[in-house]
Amino acid sequence: MFLNFLSTKAWPAHDPDSSRAVFQLFGTTIHWYGVTMATGFIIAITISYIMWVKNKLPTHILDWLILLVVPTSIFGARLWWCLSNINNPLVDFDASKISNWVDVGQGGLAIEGGVLACIIMAAGYFHYWRESIDWHIAMDIIVPNVLLGQIMGRWGNFLNGEVYGHITSYHSLSWLPAFIRNGMYIDDGSVTAYRQPLFLYEGIINFIGYLLMYVGFRQINIRKPRIMPTGVLGSFYFVWYGTVRAILEPFRDRSDIMMWKFGTVNIWTTEVMSAIWITLGVVLITYCYVKDRRKLKLNLK
């Protein structure tokens, strides 16, 4: 059935091939996770393109960037997931087979890796086009829209039975729509119980962050442009997302956490990446303000 995920039965955890994670279209099996990822890409790209044109920036630069971003983000997301689970005792991943590292059809994508790969690629790309466009402006236009793509991707996690929290009761989820509440009735192989919809909490918080950046920050910038130099808006994304992931990760079910295991020590890779995001965001924001101050002093001379 097209909407099998509406069923009230318990759904298997971490199963991208379960009946609620796929549907049939003209005899072809389609994965909902792929649909949500594609939708997220389309939303982020569309909004970025509209704002790019509105700011009268050269569209051919964005066209080529889009062509590079899609494969780069998928490759980076897969590579980081593999690196994050290379010796994770909770995940069945054979790192000795090269084919497992590139087979995205197996499932296993980590958005942090996709974002990191795109940052590295974009740094080189905008350096190449440095004479044609200010990367600070490009970052302000594009980067916050990544949050919308991540929000859509979390719905794919929901349908795959991923990114859920600790055990809870049916009544504690009574405020949710029935299809979400039913979808949180999960069988992880050892326990069948209702779980906290962590994917939804993260999505709501990130949507608030998106509104804050695009509504609140932009209004400040329009009325008092000296308060927020170009580049700060895009840089704030890293602080926001890193903080959100760092706070929510401890509430995630242990079977769903990516980690490196060194003897008796477990290092959660998401927390490592969150620290990198926050540090990167703070460094970029500081750089934007310092550069703007220097520019202002030069203009006053």
Steps between C-alpha positions, in 0.01 A plus 500: 500500500610857430457610863596188696655713772149589623465150647480463878726193519852520641758598241855364481781737594768598248335321208505697172322212327203465736150534357462853634839613362415418138210523258431371152470733203434349158650172619815665636597501869558855621660579836336780697841606630613574146179697439547713813866562418415606145222725630740660746749568222230652280369729777847622600609552139178679400511750787872559447447558129216748559708701746808477276310650207341760729849615599594520129791258530635310196281189468756288316708488819207358695407260217840331510502504880170310509636237261797450732311514831262208441760224435746654748247500785393140436860379477598692815197377694579137414873536570445660842243235597752228411783673689272554801406133517830342398531324838154560646390176673133597461511525119541219248755659267788313339763769441734255328286499184555809287161448334326562834650850517346616175174305497247764610225250420586317822381799698716691740541870429616760754397855420802640685728337245298638213521853639873467571574373149301788350686754715835373373376496142337845526816652651696405191214590268449854631875554514501430127218753448637752752521775238133457405322456833546562874484164678354669810188596302475156341520336843225723642271406211565126481608355835187567714290315241693184585288484817187448289666213316600344832146531632367310198770237538390433858160389369687238300663386825152473653383270222815287529448461875803715589586800719268422788541560870448311821201283588186689590127433540219518247327774700808722503475507120126572492564857381649370176312412181409131490739410218800636693388340825450165327834539326671530836387151600833333420643151528878528537549123519502480877227738615175609335386833638400856422795734454553873520485651146845657514494556123197725547648696789814568299292602199289745701805656668678536166193661344500752785868560425421552132231755581735674741769528233284594205240714675661637814859543385408630156273767648785614725733509201253702291438761769850518649747345253806589706386271781532186290770485231460270201595143582368501857160363399649197326760452774232490769362183340804306621461625857128422499518154346802395705327606821172325410674172419719517811195550725276238339756222447497376864124446468545278196458125536840336549448265203474805274820675608810509281818452699865409501599236752849508650526227761246589768459858373216589262523829311179622344592635158200733488623678812845533340346649187275728707807645669655558156182672373476732800870587484481561125195721542657711774824538302313605185277747686804654668680521166201673337482763774877562501505534122202736508666719767815524289298590192314768698826653624640511148185673375523763774858591412 
